[in-house]
Amino acid sequence: MQLKRHRGELARRMQLLHRGGLVLLGIIAFGYWQVQVIDGSIYRERADHNRLRKLAIEAPRGLILDRHGTPLVENVPSYRLELDRTRVSDLGASLRLAARLLGETEEALRDQVEAQRRVPLFRPIPIAEDLSLTQVSRFAVVQLEHPEFEVRISQHRLYRYAHQTAHLLGYLGEVNEDELRDSSYLRSGDLIGRKGLERVYESRLRGTRGEQVVVVDSRGQVIEEYDREPSSAGTGLNLTLDLELQQEASRLLQDRVGTLVALDPRSGAVLAMASSPSFDPNLFSRGIAVDDWRNLIENPKDPLQNRVVQNTYPPGSVFKLVMAAAALATGKVDPSESFFCGGYSVIYDHRYRCWKRGGHGRVDLRGAIEGSCNVYFHQMGVRLGIDEIARHARLFGLGRKTGIDLSGERGGLVPDSRWSQERRGTPWYAGETISVATGQGPLLVTPLQIATMTAVFANRGLWVQPHLSTAARIAAPQRLDIAPAILDQIRDGMWAVVNEKEGTGRAVHLEGVEVAGKTGTAQVVQQATWTKNDDLAPDQRDHAWFASFAPYDDPQLVVVVFVEHGGGGSSVAAPLAKPIYEKYFEADLEDHPPG
């Protein structure tokens, strides 16, 4: 009986085991059915993805052309080495091989990899740029044994007129971690605009990246193309810049520290804008070397600075144009009223000298502009006061940014009594007004502001916004609240500066084209006596200015020259404007050659 009972228990257990086995087989069968039938398409797609690889198709960056269609910036093909970290079995061995084939150090390549550690692993990272054909061949030979390396064709910017256009066009630089984190489009190794027009019009120039999907084998070799989404090239940029004028401006400033601006006063279109010293933006296209970068930032002349918009200076005697407009507009002086200049003024028990040691004698408004008489404008400072001077200076666009389509523009400084109280915590002293009246003191402007101010006189009261690109968003011209008749009297004085025998800008006189202008010499250090500029230390020498327009009766061109620590405006800055006018009006001058 006991044996029979054990047999029954064993049979029941076998039956339970049998049923459990059937249930388990059912679960397994259901799993296979779920995977192959229900989710089959999903797993087939995943399997395909295991053998499909997405490759970015870089978008060609938009070209930049001058006003005549001459290319200033182009794209040139280049070879780039990328590392696929998902295929790396021994990173150290891979980097040692790459270092040997590239002629680099393993440490340098490891730094490249470490800098891109946050890039997703499935995305290849660039570790070397601008490979030679010999280096490309070396990696092609080891491709089968080292599928982690791939040579891709990329494009680099070529700045054809490098030093001549560097401050306008700017340059590219590699994206940083913050930019990668804030953008879904940018990838490690991407280059974006860092300065100049490249930065301002980055979204327009960069285009849209495409994508190529390829089938690869177990070694990572491409078998065929699976799908492709083409890239879209960036939109080109047409400039108002005239390359020939730009080259001439750069040539004139060679071996000098300063700027030259030429613009069309009718529209604000910038035809030339040179800042010296300059630099080669091509150094940045392939990743600037440490030594090159150090040489640029440690250079005491700051070649990376676009002095036209980023540096501010006292305007010197070119500010007398604003003083004259303010005095006439407020009725503080009659154009025929004259003052005697004996070489100095005594105001508020202080002696203020004129630049001309013997003085100008008796001068009226026209004569004061023609000879740039300090004594005359000292009196205008007394009559106007700082707040009235400041109001008219701002009316002409000083003390604020012009709005040009360049980054880094500074607004300068137009001081008044409120500024003094708020910024310095002291009242404005009347003696300071005398300095401002001749363009000195805390008054600061950019060369571009002087160019737009000069355009107001050329246009008889119309302010225009300067711009470099035909795609720029510019404000409508603004008619200033000042009578054209007042500006005509000042324009007449500017004509005398260049065309009368005693004019300080006589060096710019042309037969066939009438130029009007104003010279300026801005002191860097206050001088109590007449000290020759050459006797001063180089960093204490005067700044030289010349602001002008032509032709007098139908202005088409404004030219402003500034030479840092150059000396006198009449002897240094003014002569540099003449070749610009000659080149621009060369057809007219051929009909009326200089006598």
C-alpha positions, 0 to 999 in steps of 0.5 A, a space after each residue: 500500500 505504501 509503494 502504491 501511495 508513493 507511485 501516485 504521488 510521483 505520478 502527480 508530480 510528473 503531471 505537474 512538471 509536465 504541465 509546468 513544462 507546457 506552460 514554459 514552452 507556451 511562454 517561450 513560444 509566445 515570446 518568439 511570436 511577440 518578437 518575430 510577429 508583433 515587434 518584428 518590424 522594430 527589431 528589424 529596424 534596430 538590426 538595420 541600425 546596427 549596420 547603418 551609419 549616419 554621416 554629416 554632410 557639412 554645408 558650404 558656408 556662404 561667400 562674401 563679395 564686395 560691391 562689384 562681385 569680387 570674392 573676399 571670402 571663399 571655401 577651400 577643401 581640406 582633409 580632416 581626421 575623425 575618431 570613432 570611439 565606439 570602434 576603439 579597443 585600445 585608445 592609447 594604441 590608437 592615439 600612438 598610431 595617429 601621432 606617428 602618422 601625423 607627426 604629432 605628440 600623443 599628448 596633443 591628440 589625447 588633449 583633443 579627445 579629452 576636450 570633446 569628452 561630452 560629445 556622444 560616443 556614437 558621434 565621431 570627433 575631429 582630432 586633426 585638421 588640414 591633413 596633407 595628401 601623404 597623411 591621408 594616404 597613410 591612414 588609408 593604408 591602415 584603415 582595415 586594421 584601424 576602422 576607428 579612424 576616418 578621413 573626411 573632406 571638410 571646407 575651410 575659409 580662405 580670406 583672399 585679402 587677409 590683412 586688408 579686410 581682417 577687421 571687417 570680415 572677422 574670422 571663425 573659431 571652434 564652438 565651446 562647451 557652453 555653445 554646444 550645450 545651448 544649441 541642438 544644431 552645433 556639433 563638436 569641432 564646428 566653426 562659427 563666426 567669432 568677429 566681424 561680419 562672420 559673427 554678425 551674419 553667422 545664421 545667414 552664412 552657415 547654411 544647413 547641414 545634411 545627412 548621409 546614411 550608409 551601410 557598413 560591414 563588420 569592419 566599418 567599411 562603407 558598402 553602399 549608400 542607404 539614404 541621403 538628405 543634402 545640405 543647403 549652402 549658406 546664403 552669400 553676403 554682398 557688401 557695400 565695400 569697394 575692394 580697390 578703395 579698401 586696398 588703397 586705404 590699407 596701403 596708406 596706413 601701412 606701418 602706421 597705427 590708425 584708421 581710414 573710413 570712406 562712406 557714401 553720405 547719401 546712403 551710409 554705405 561704407 566703401 572702405 574701412 581700414 584699421 592698422 595694424 591688422 592681422 591674418 584671419 586665415 590663421 584661425 581657419 585651421 585652428 590658430 597655433 598657441 604662438 600665433 595667438 600669443 603674438 597677437 594678444 601680447 602685441 602692444 599695438 593691439 592688431 585684433 582691435 578694429 580701431 574704427 569702432 572699438 577704440 575711442 579718442 578725443 576728436 581734437 579740432 574736428 569737433 569745432 564743426 559741432 561747436 560752430 553749429 551749436 553757436 550759430 543754432 543758439 544765436 550765441 554768435 553772428 558769423 561776421 563777429 570776429 575775435 582777436 587771436 594773439 596765440 592764447 586766451 586768458 579765461 577764468 584766470 587761466 591761460 589757454 593757448 592756440 596751436 599757432 604760436 603767433 596767433 591768427 589775428 582777427 578771425 570770424 567764423 569762416 576764418 576760425 574754421 579755415 585756420 582752426 583757431 583755438 581762441 575763437 572756439 574758447 569764446 564759443 565754449 564760454 558762451 555755450 556752456 557744457 550742457 548746450 555743447 553736449 546737446 548739439 554733440 549728441 544731435 550729430 550722433 556723438 556719444 552713441 553707437 552708429 548701429 553699423 552691422 559690426 560687433 563690438 562698437 563703442 558709443 564714446 562719451 559726451 560729458 555734461 554737468 549731469 554726467 560729472 555729478 553721477 560718474 565723478 561725484 563732482 560738479 562740472 567746472 567751467 574751465 573744463 568746458 574750454 578744453 571740450 570746446 576744442 575737442 579735448 577733455 573727457 570727450 571721446 569719439 570713434 572714427 566712425 562717429 566722426 565719419 557719420 558726423 561729417 556726412 551730416 554736414 555733407 548732406 546739409 542736415 541728414 544723418 544716415 546709418 553706416 552699413 557694410 552689407 546690402 542685407 543690413 537692417 538700417 534706420 531711415 535717414 534722419 533730418 536733424 533739427 538744425 537749419 540747412 543755412 547754418 550748415 552751409 556757413 560751416 560747409 563754406 568754412 570747410 571748403 576754405 580749409 582745403 581750397 584757400 591759401 591759409 587752409 590747414 587742409 591745403 594738402 588735399 586740394 584737387 583740381 577738378 574735384 572740390 574737397 571740403 574738410 577739417 583737420 584736427 590735432 588731439 593732444 594726448 597729454 596737456 601742454 602748457 607750452 608749444 612743444 614740438 611733437 617730435 620732442 615728445 615720447 612716442 606714446 605722448 605725441 598728438 593724434 592726427 585727424 582729418 574729416 572731409 567730403 567731396 565734391 563740395 556741391 554734390 557730395 558722394 564720398 566722405 573720407 575720415 583719416 585718423 593716425 594714432 600718435 601721428 602728429 598734426 592733422 594737416 601734415 599727417 592725416 590730411 595727405 592720406 585722404 588725397 589718394 582715396 579721392 584720386 582713386 574714387 574720382 579718377 575719371 573726373 580727374 583725368 578730364 581735369 588733371 591737377 595743374 
